[in-house]
């Protein structure tokens, strides 16, 4: 089995999926709404990955590679949100330390 032949096809499919995905239309000044939407999307990714893993573990039905990809996507999404939270907290602490 030649694994390398799958690479270009998977890359093309991923790019097409990203381009076809609807982009959120948020007005300027709606930073809180963007954060809330991202948290909701991250939560959805985590739940979908957990459901896929549970289905695969209990019933044996499902695709192992899709489940692993969903789990990795959920992990990366969570790490990105955690990084954004940490940066926001650092910025808040910096503002608090400012002397007036």
The first five atom37 places (N, CA, C, CB, O) and aatype in JSON, in Angstrom:
{
  "aatype": [20, 20, 20, 20, 20, 20, 20, 20, 20, 20, 20, 20, 20, 20, 20, 20, 20, 20, 20, 20, 20, 20, 20, 20, 20, 20, 20, 20, 20, 20, 20, 20, 20, 20, 20, 20, 20, 20, 20, 20, 20, 20, 20, 20, 20, 20, 20, 20, 20, 20, 20, 20, 20, 20, 20, 20, 20, 20, 20, 20, 20, 20, 20, 20, 20, 20, 20, 20, 20, 20, 20, 20, 20, 20, 20, 20, 20, 20, 20, 20, 20, 20, 20, 20, 20, 20, 20, 20, 20, 20, 20, 20, 20, 20, 20, 20, 20, 20, 20, 20],
  "atom_mask": [
    [1, 1, 1, 1, 1],
    [1, 1, 1, 1, 1],
    [1, 1, 1, 1, 1],
    [1, 1, 1, 1, 1],
    [1, 1, 1, 1, 1],
    [1, 1, 1, 1, 1],
    [1, 1, 1, 1, 1],
    [1, 1, 1, 1, 1],
    [1, 1, 1, 1, 1],
    [1, 1, 1, 1, 1],
    [1, 1, 1, 1, 1],
    [1, 1, 1, 1, 1],
    [1, 1, 1, 1, 1],
    [1, 1, 1, 1, 1],
    [1, 1, 1, 1, 1],
    [1, 1, 1, 1, 1],
    [1, 1, 1, 1, 1],
    [1, 1, 1, 1, 1],
    [1, 1, 1, 1, 1],
    [1, 1, 1, 1, 1],
    [1, 1, 1, 1, 1],
    [1, 1, 1, 1, 1],
    [1, 1, 1, 1, 1],
    [1, 1, 1, 1, 1],
    [1, 1, 1, 1, 1],
    [1, 1, 1, 1, 1],
    [1, 1, 1, 1, 1],
    [1, 1, 1, 1, 1],
    [1, 1, 1, 1, 1],
    [1, 1, 1, 1, 1],
    [1, 1, 1, 1, 1],
    [1, 1, 1, 1, 1],
    [1, 1, 1, 1, 1],
    [1, 1, 1, 1, 1],
    [1, 1, 1, 1, 1],
    [1, 1, 1, 1, 1],
    [1, 1, 1, 1, 1],
    [1, 1, 1, 1, 1],
    [1, 1, 1, 1, 1],
    [1, 1, 1, 1, 1],
    [1, 1, 1, 1, 1],
    [1, 1, 1, 1, 1],
    [1, 1, 1, 1, 1],
    [1, 1, 1, 1, 1],
    [1, 1, 1, 1, 1],
    [1, 1, 1, 1, 1],
    [1, 1, 1, 1, 1],
    [1, 1, 1, 1, 1],
    [1, 1, 1, 1, 1],
    [1, 1, 1, 1, 1],
    [1, 1, 1, 1, 1],
    [1, 1, 1, 1, 1],
    [1, 1, 1, 1, 1],
    [1, 1, 1, 1, 1],
    [1, 1, 1, 1, 1],
    [1, 1, 1, 1, 1],
    [1, 1, 1, 1, 1],
    [1, 1, 1, 1, 1],
    [1, 1, 1, 1, 1],
    [1, 1, 1, 1, 1],
    [1, 1, 1, 1, 1],
    [1, 1, 1, 1, 1],
    [1, 1, 1, 1, 1],
    [1, 1, 1, 1, 1],
    [1, 1, 1, 1, 1],
    [1, 1, 1, 1, 1],
    [1, 1, 1, 1, 1],
    [1, 1, 1, 1, 1],
    [1, 1, 1, 1, 1],
    [1, 1, 1, 1, 1],
    [1, 1, 1, 1, 1],
    [1, 1, 1, 1, 1],
    [1, 1, 1, 1, 1],
    [1, 1, 1, 1, 1],
    [1, 1, 1, 1, 1],
    [1, 1, 1, 1, 1],
    [1, 1, 1, 1, 1],
    [1, 1, 1, 1, 1],
    [1, 1, 1, 1, 1],
    [1, 1, 1, 1, 1],
    [1, 1, 1, 1, 1],
    [1, 1, 1, 1, 1],
    [1, 1, 1, 1, 1],
    [1, 1, 1, 1, 1],
    [1, 1, 1, 1, 1],
    [1, 1, 1, 1, 1],
    [1, 1, 1, 1, 1],
    [1, 1, 1, 1, 1],
    [1, 1, 1, 1, 1],
    [1, 1, 1, 1, 1],
    [1, 1, 1, 1, 1],
    [1, 1, 1, 1, 1],
    [1, 1, 1, 1, 1],
    [1, 1, 1, 1, 1],
    [1, 1, 1, 1, 1],
    [1, 1, 1, 1, 1],
    [1, 1, 1, 1, 1],
    [1, 1, 1, 1, 1],
    [1, 1, 1, 1, 1],
    [1, 1, 1, 1, 1]
  ],
  "atom_positions": [
    [[0.85, -1.18, 0.0], [0.0, 0.0, 0.0], [0.89, 1.24, 0.0], [-0.96, 0.0, 1.23], [1.78, 1.37, 0.84]],
    [[0.67, 2.12, -0.91], [1.46, 3.34, -1.03], [0.73, 4.48, -0.34], [1.75, 3.67, -2.52], [-0.23, 5.02, -0.88]],
    [[1.18, 4.84, 0.84], [0.54, 5.89, 1.63], [0.77, 7.26, 1.01], [1.07, 5.88, 3.06], [-0.1, 8.12, 1.09]],
    [[1.91, 7.46, 0.39], [2.25, 8.77, -0.16], [1.3, 9.2, -1.28], [3.66, 8.76, -0.68], [1.17, 10.4, -1.53]],
    [[0.65, 8.26, -1.95], [-0.26, 8.63, -3.02], [-1.54, 9.27, -2.49], [-0.61, 7.41, -3.86], [-2.25, 9.94, -3.24]],
    [[-1.84, 9.08, -1.2], [-3.04, 9.67, -0.61], [-2.83, 11.14, -0.23], [-3.45, 8.87, 0.61], [-3.81, 11.89, -0.14]],
    [[-1.6, 11.55, 0.0], [-1.3, 12.9, 0.48], [-1.89, 14.01, -0.36], [0.16, 13.08, 0.55], [-2.61, 14.85, 0.17]],
    [[-1.6, 14.06, -1.68], [-2.12, 15.15, -2.49], [-3.65, 15.19, -2.52], [-1.59, 15.04, -3.9], [-4.24, 16.28, -2.51]],
    [[-4.29, 14.03, -2.56], [-5.75, 14.0, -2.59], [-6.35, 14.53, -1.3], [-6.25, 12.59, -2.85], [-7.33, 15.28, -1.32]],
    [[-5.77, 14.15, -0.18], [-6.26, 14.62, 1.11], [-6.06, 16.13, 1.23], [-5.55, 13.88, 2.27], [-6.93, 16.84, 1.73]],
    [[-4.92, 16.61, 0.77], [-4.65, 18.05, 0.82], [-5.65, 18.81, -0.03], [-3.21, 18.35, 0.36], [-6.18, 19.84, 0.4]],
    [[-5.92, 18.33, -1.23], [-6.88, 18.99, -2.11], [-8.28, 18.99, -1.49], [-6.91, 18.3, -3.49], [-8.99, 19.98, -1.56]],
    [[-8.67, 17.87, -0.88], [-9.98, 17.79, -0.24], [-10.08, 18.75, 0.94], [-10.26, 16.36, 0.22], [-11.11, 19.38, 1.14]],
    [[-9.0, 18.85, 1.72], [-9.02, 19.75, 2.88], [-9.11, 21.2, 2.44], [-7.76, 19.54, 3.73], [-9.85, 21.98, 3.04]],
    [[-8.38, 21.58, 1.4], [-8.42, 22.95, 0.9], [-9.81, 23.26, 0.35], [-7.35, 23.17, -0.19], [-10.35, 24.34, 0.6]],
    [[-10.39, 22.33, -0.39], [-11.72, 22.54, -0.95], [-12.76, 22.69, 0.17], [-12.11, 21.38, -1.88], [-13.67, 23.51, 0.07]],
    [[-12.6, 21.9, 1.22], [-13.54, 21.97, 2.34], [-13.42, 23.32, 3.06], [-13.29, 20.81, 3.32], [-14.43, 23.91, 3.43]],
    [[-12.2, 23.79, 3.24], [-11.99, 25.09, 3.89], [-12.54, 26.23, 3.05], [-10.52, 25.31, 4.16], [-13.12, 27.17, 3.59]],
    [[-12.36, 26.15, 1.74], [-12.87, 27.2, 0.86], [-14.39, 27.2, 0.79], [-12.29, 27.05, -0.53], [-15.01, 28.25, 0.64]],
    [[-14.99, 26.01, 0.9], [-16.44, 25.91, 0.82], [-17.13, 26.24, 2.14], [-16.83, 24.52, 0.39], [-18.33, 26.51, 2.16]],
    [[-16.37, 26.23, 3.23], [-16.98, 26.49, 4.55], [-17.46, 27.94, 4.62], [-15.96, 26.19, 5.69], [-16.76, 28.85, 4.19]],
    [[-18.64, 28.14, 5.18], [-19.14, 29.51, 5.32], [-18.3, 30.29, 6.32], [-20.62, 29.51, 5.74], [-17.99, 29.81, 7.41]],
    [[-17.95, 31.49, 5.94], [-17.16, 32.35, 6.81], [-18.1, 33.19, 7.66], [-16.2, 33.25, 5.99], [-19.08, 33.72, 7.15]],
    [[-17.81, 33.33, 8.95], [-18.69, 34.14, 9.8], [-18.61, 35.61, 9.41], [-18.32, 33.97, 11.28], [-17.53, 36.14, 9.16]],
    [[-19.75, 36.23, 9.37], [-19.82, 37.66, 9.05], [-20.11, 38.4, 10.33], [-20.9, 37.96, 7.96], [-21.25, 38.45, 10.79]],
    [[-19.08, 38.98, 10.89], [-19.21, 39.7, 12.15], [-18.88, 41.16, 11.88], [-18.28, 39.1, 13.25], [-17.89, 41.49, 11.23]],
    [[-19.71, 42.03, 12.4], [-19.47, 43.45, 12.22], [-18.28, 43.87, 13.08], [-20.73, 44.29, 12.58], [-17.93, 43.2, 14.05]],
    [[-17.68, 44.98, 12.69], [-16.56, 45.49, 13.47], [-17.05, 45.86, 14.86], [-15.91, 46.72, 12.77], [-18.18, 46.31, 15.05]],
    [[-16.18, 45.65, 15.82], [-16.53, 45.99, 17.19], [-17.25, 44.88, 17.93], [-17.38, 47.21, 17.2], [-17.67, 45.07, 19.07]],
    [[-17.4, 43.72, 17.3], [-18.11, 42.6, 17.92], [-17.13, 41.52, 18.36], [-19.15, 42.02, 16.93], [-17.33, 40.33, 18.08]],
    [[-16.08, 41.93, 19.05], [-15.03, 41.0, 19.47], [-15.58, 39.92, 20.39], [-13.9, 41.76, 20.17], [-15.21, 38.75, 20.28]],
    [[-16.46, 40.3, 21.3], [-17.05, 39.34, 22.23], [-17.85, 38.28, 21.48], [-17.94, 40.05, 23.26], [-17.85, 37.11, 21.86]],
    [[-18.54, 38.69, 20.42], [-19.31, 37.74, 19.62], [-18.4, 36.75, 18.9], [-20.19, 38.48, 18.61], [-18.73, 35.57, 18.77]],
    [[-17.26, 37.23, 18.42], [-16.3, 36.35, 17.76], [-15.78, 35.31, 18.75], [-15.13, 37.17, 17.16], [-15.69, 34.13, 18.42]],
    [[-15.43, 35.76, 19.94], [-14.94, 34.82, 20.96], [-16.01, 33.81, 21.35], [-14.47, 35.58, 22.2], [-15.73, 32.62, 21.5]],
    [[-17.24, 34.29, 21.5], [-18.34, 33.38, 21.85], [-18.58, 32.35, 20.75], [-19.64, 34.18, 22.12], [-18.79, 31.17, 21.04]],
    [[-18.54, 32.78, 19.5], [-18.74, 31.87, 18.37], [-17.61, 30.84, 18.3], [-18.83, 32.65, 17.05], [-17.85, 29.67, 18.04]],
    [[-16.38, 31.3, 18.54], [-15.26, 30.36, 18.51], [-15.37, 29.34, 19.64], [-13.93, 31.12, 18.6], [-15.07, 28.16, 19.44]],
    [[-15.79, 29.79, 20.81], [-15.97, 28.86, 21.94], [-17.05, 27.83, 21.61], [-16.32, 29.63, 23.23], [-16.92, 26.66, 21.95]],
    [[-18.11, 28.28, 20.97], [-19.19, 27.37, 20.58], [-18.68, 26.36, 19.56], [-20.39, 28.15, 20.01], [-18.98, 25.17, 19.66]],
    [[-17.93, 26.82, 18.57], [-17.37, 25.92, 17.55], [-16.4, 24.91, 18.17], [-16.65, 26.72, 16.46], [-16.41, 23.73, 17.82]],
    [[-15.57, 25.39, 19.1], [-14.62, 24.5, 19.77], [-15.37, 23.44, 20.57], [-13.69, 25.3, 20.7], [-14.99, 22.27, 20.56]],
    [[-16.43, 23.85, 21.26], [-17.23, 22.91, 22.05], [-17.87, 21.87, 21.13], [-18.31, 23.66, 22.85], [-17.92, 20.69, 21.47]],
    [[-18.35, 22.3, 19.97], [-18.95, 21.37, 19.02], [-17.91, 20.37, 18.52], [-19.55, 22.14, 17.83], [-18.21, 19.18, 18.41]],
    [[-16.7, 20.84, 18.23], [-15.63, 19.94, 17.78], [-15.29, 18.9, 18.84], [-14.37, 20.75, 17.43], [-15.11, 17.72, 18.52]],
    [[-15.22, 19.33, 20.09], [-14.89, 18.39, 21.18], [-16.0, 17.36, 21.35], [-14.69, 19.16, 22.51], [-15.72, 16.17, 21.51]],
    [[-17.25, 17.8, 21.3], [-18.37, 16.86, 21.44], [-18.43, 15.87, 20.29], [-19.7, 17.61, 21.54], [-18.68, 14.68, 20.49]],
    [[-18.19, 16.35, 19.07], [-18.22, 15.46, 17.91], [-17.1, 14.42, 17.99], [-18.09, 16.27, 16.61], [-17.31, 13.25, 17.66]],
    [[-15.93, 14.84, 18.43], [-14.81, 13.9, 18.57], [-15.11, 12.86, 19.64], [-13.51, 14.65, 18.91], [-14.82, 11.68, 19.47]],
    [[-15.69, 13.3, 20.75], [-16.02, 12.37, 21.83], [-17.08, 11.38, 21.38], [-16.5, 13.14, 23.08], [-16.99, 10.19, 21.7]],
    [[-18.08, 11.84, 20.66], [-19.12, 10.94, 20.18], [-18.56, 9.93, 19.18], [-20.25, 11.73, 19.53], [-18.92, 8.75, 19.21]],
    [[-17.68, 10.39, 18.3], [-17.06, 9.47, 17.33], [-16.21, 8.43, 18.02], [-16.22, 10.24, 16.33], [-16.24, 7.25, 17.65]],
    [[-15.44, 8.84, 19.02], [-14.59, 7.9, 19.75], [-15.44, 6.91, 20.54], [-13.63, 8.65, 20.7], [-15.12, 5.72, 20.59]],
    [[-16.51, 7.4, 21.14], [-17.4, 6.51, 21.9], [-18.07, 5.49, 21.0], [-18.47, 7.34, 22.64], [-18.17, 4.31, 21.34]],
    [[-18.54, 5.95, 19.84], [-19.19, 5.04, 18.89], [-18.2, 3.99, 18.4], [-19.76, 5.83, 17.69], [-18.55, 2.81, 18.29]],
    [[-16.98, 4.41, 18.12], [-15.97, 3.47, 17.64], [-15.59, 2.47, 18.73], [-14.73, 4.23, 17.17], [-15.4, 1.29, 18.44]],
    [[-15.47, 2.93, 19.96], [-15.06, 2.05, 21.06], [-16.16, 1.07, 21.45], [-14.66, 2.88, 22.26], [-15.88, -0.1, 21.72]],
    [[-17.39, 1.54, 21.48], [-18.48, 0.68, 21.97], [-19.0, -0.26, 20.9], [-19.62, 1.54, 22.49], [-19.1, -1.47, 21.11]],
    [[-19.33, 0.29, 19.74], [-19.96, -0.52, 18.7], [-18.98, -1.04, 17.66], [-21.03, 0.28, 18.02], [-19.29, -2.01, 16.96]],
    [[-17.82, -0.42, 17.56], [-16.86, -0.83, 16.54], [-17.21, -0.28, 15.17], [-16.78, -2.33, 16.47], [-16.53, -0.57, 14.19]],
    [[-18.26, 0.53, 15.11], [-18.66, 1.13, 13.84], [-18.0, 2.49, 13.7], [-20.2, 1.26, 13.74], [-17.75, 3.19, 14.69]],
    [[-17.73, 2.86, 12.49], [-17.12, 4.15, 12.24], [-15.76, 3.99, 11.6], [-17.0, 4.96, 13.53], [-15.24, 2.88, 11.46]],
    [[-15.2, 5.11, 11.22], [-13.92, 5.11, 10.55], [-12.85, 5.59, 11.53], [-13.96, 6.02, 9.29], [-12.95, 6.68, 12.09]],
    [[-11.83, 4.78, 11.74], [-10.77, 5.09, 12.7], [-10.04, 6.37, 12.33], [-9.79, 3.93, 12.79], [-9.78, 7.2, 13.19]],
    [[-9.71, 6.53, 11.06], [-8.94, 7.71, 10.66], [-9.76, 8.99, 10.81], [-8.46, 7.58, 9.21], [-9.23, 10.01, 11.23]],
    [[-11.06, 8.95, 10.48], [-11.91, 10.12, 10.67], [-12.05, 10.47, 12.14], [-13.29, 9.89, 10.05], [-12.07, 11.64, 12.51]],
    [[-12.15, 9.46, 12.97], [-12.26, 9.69, 14.41], [-10.99, 10.31, 14.95], [-12.57, 8.37, 15.14], [-11.04, 11.24, 15.75]],
    [[-9.84, 9.79, 14.53], [-8.57, 10.35, 14.99], [-8.38, 11.79, 14.5], [-7.41, 9.48, 14.5], [-7.88, 12.64, 15.23]],
    [[-8.79, 12.06, 13.26], [-8.71, 13.42, 12.75], [-9.62, 14.37, 13.53], [-9.08, 13.45, 11.26], [-9.24, 15.5, 13.82]],
    [[-10.82, 13.91, 13.86], [-11.74, 14.73, 14.64], [-11.18, 15.0, 16.03], [-13.12, 14.05, 14.76], [-11.32, 16.1, 16.55]],
    [[-10.54, 14.0, 16.62], [-9.94, 14.2, 17.93], [-8.78, 15.18, 17.87], [-9.46, 12.86, 18.5], [-8.62, 16.02, 18.75]],
    [[-7.97, 15.08, 16.83], [-6.84, 16.01, 16.67], [-7.34, 17.43, 16.42], [-5.93, 15.56, 15.52], [-6.78, 18.39, 16.94]],
    [[-8.4, 17.56, 15.61], [-8.98, 18.87, 15.35], [-9.52, 19.48, 16.63], [-10.09, 18.76, 14.3], [-9.32, 20.67, 16.88]],
    [[-10.19, 18.68, 17.44], [-10.73, 19.17, 18.72], [-9.58, 19.59, 19.64], [-11.61, 18.08, 19.4], [-9.68, 20.61, 20.33]],
    [[-8.51, 18.81, 19.66], [-7.36, 19.14, 20.5], [-6.72, 20.46, 20.07], [-6.33, 18.01, 20.47], [-6.41, 21.31, 20.9]],
    [[-6.51, 20.61, 18.77], [-5.91, 21.85, 18.26], [-6.81, 23.05, 18.49], [-5.6, 21.71, 16.77], [-6.34, 24.14, 18.81]],
    [[-8.1, 22.85, 18.33], [-9.06, 23.92, 18.57], [-9.02, 24.36, 20.03], [-10.47, 23.47, 18.18], [-9.06, 25.55, 20.32]],
    [[-8.96, 23.39, 20.93], [-8.9, 23.7, 22.35], [-7.59, 24.41, 22.7], [-9.04, 22.42, 23.19], [-7.59, 25.38, 23.46]],
    [[-6.47, 23.94, 22.14], [-5.19, 24.58, 22.41], [-5.16, 26.02, 21.9], [-4.06, 23.78, 21.76], [-4.6, 26.9, 22.55]],
    [[-5.76, 26.26, 20.74], [-5.82, 27.61, 20.2], [-6.65, 28.51, 21.1], [-6.39, 27.6, 18.78], [-6.28, 29.66, 21.35]],
    [[-7.79, 28.0, 21.57], [-8.63, 28.8, 22.45], [-7.91, 29.08, 23.77], [-9.96, 28.09, 22.7], [-8.01, 30.18, 24.31]],
    [[-7.21, 28.1, 24.29], [-6.46, 28.29, 25.53], [-5.35, 29.31, 25.34], [-5.88, 26.95, 26.01], [-5.1, 30.12, 26.24]],
    [[-4.68, 29.29, 24.2], [-3.65, 30.28, 23.91], [-4.24, 31.68, 23.82], [-2.92, 29.93, 22.61], [-3.67, 32.63, 24.35]],
    [[-5.37, 31.8, 23.16], [-6.02, 33.1, 23.05], [-6.43, 33.61, 24.44], [-7.25, 33.02, 22.13], [-6.28, 34.79, 24.73]],
    [[-6.93, 32.72, 25.27], [-7.31, 33.1, 26.63], [-6.1, 33.58, 27.41], [-7.97, 31.91, 27.36], [-6.16, 34.59, 28.11]],
    [[-5.0, 32.86, 27.3], [-3.78, 33.25, 28.01], [-3.27, 34.61, 27.54], [-2.69, 32.2, 27.82], [-2.84, 35.43, 28.35]],
    [[-3.32, 34.86, 26.23], [-2.89, 36.15, 25.7], [-3.81, 37.27, 26.2], [-2.86, 36.13, 24.16], [-3.34, 38.35, 26.55]],
    [[-5.1, 37.01, 26.24], [-6.04, 38.02, 26.75], [-5.79, 38.3, 28.23], [-7.49, 37.55, 26.54], [-5.85, 39.45, 28.66]],
    [[-5.5, 37.27, 28.99], [-5.22, 37.47, 30.42], [-3.92, 38.24, 30.61], [-5.13, 36.11, 31.15], [-3.84, 39.1, 31.49]],
    [[-2.92, 37.96, 29.8], [-1.66, 38.72, 29.87], [-1.9, 40.19, 29.54], [-0.62, 38.12, 28.91], [-1.36, 41.07, 30.21]],
    [[-2.7, 40.45, 28.52], [-3.0, 41.83, 28.15], [-3.77, 42.53, 29.27], [-3.81, 41.88, 26.84], [-3.5, 43.69, 29.57]],
    [[-4.71, 41.83, 29.88], [-5.48, 42.4, 30.99], [-4.55, 42.74, 32.16], [-6.58, 41.42, 31.46], [-4.64, 43.83, 32.74]],
    [[-3.65, 41.83, 32.5], [-2.71, 42.09, 33.59], [-1.8, 43.27, 33.27], [-1.86, 40.84, 33.87], [-1.47, 44.06, 34.16]],
    [[-1.41, 43.4, 32.02], [-0.57, 44.53, 31.61], [-1.32, 45.85, 31.75], [-0.11, 44.35, 30.17], [-0.75, 46.84, 32.2]],
    [[-2.58, 45.87, 31.39], [-3.39, 47.09, 31.54], [-3.56, 47.43, 33.0], [-4.77, 46.92, 30.87], [-3.51, 48.6, 33.38]],
    [[-3.77, 46.42, 33.83], [-3.94, 46.65, 35.27], [-2.67, 47.24, 35.88], [-4.31, 45.33, 35.98], [-2.75, 48.07, 36.79]],
    [[-1.51, 46.84, 35.4], [-0.24, 47.34, 35.93], [0.1, 48.75, 35.49], [0.87, 46.43, 35.54], [1.0, 49.38, 36.05]],
    [[-0.61, 49.26, 34.5], [-0.32, 50.61, 34.01], [-0.6, 51.64, 35.1], [-1.16, 50.93, 32.74], [-1.59, 51.55, 35.83]],
    [[0.28, 52.59, 35.2], [0.09, 53.66, 36.18], [-0.55, 54.85, 35.49], [1.43, 54.05, 36.86], [-0.17, 55.23, 34.38]],
    [[-1.5, 55.42, 36.17], [-2.23, 56.55, 35.59], [-1.7, 57.85, 36.14], [-3.73, 56.44, 35.85], [-2.19, 58.92, 35.78]]
  ]
}
